[in-house]
Amino acid sequence: MFGLFFFILFTPGVSELLCTSSDLEMSYTFCDSTAHAFMFNLTPCSTMNKSAWKAALTWIPRSDIIFLKIVFNVWYDGAKALHWKEVICSGADDEYSVCGMLKGETLAAAFDIKGARTKFPKGNYSIILQGFSDDSEKNMIICLNFTMVVKQDAF
């Protein structure tokens, strides 16, 4: 089954169903209390797909993006399964288009998410994605909380 999920959120605390199919259900909310101008689109809505997910992102950041650290945490059925940190923008020789953006500019990007090649075991996943404008992780500029329910094993 092919699926598509798409969201625009301007108010915090709203939880929305993003995607549902015979093998996958995803929802999201922002985990901070600040309103965001944000849109995300992903296809297909399936963990059975053997290729990468196709994603499109539109975001208007609330601050200049000179430095950007991403922190990605995944829990599987309540146990921490992945913790990953990466400095995306350092202010020097940055390769990503988001680097150097000014507050209020619109980021529009399309990319592949290779995780669709992973065989996800059946269960509940909580995915927290945080973006910080400092290395000490004190100035959070975005925080997304995704819930992913894999309804059947892909094995």
Buried (B, 14 or more C-beta within 10 A) or exposed (E): EEBEBEBEBEEBEEEEEBBBBEBBBBBBBBBBEEEBBBBBBBBBBBBBBEEEBBBBBBBBBBEBBBBBBBBEBBBBEEEEBEEEEEEBBEEEEBEEEBBEBEEEEEBEEEEEEEEBEEEBBBBEBBBBBBBBBEEEEEEBBBBBBBBBBBEEEBE
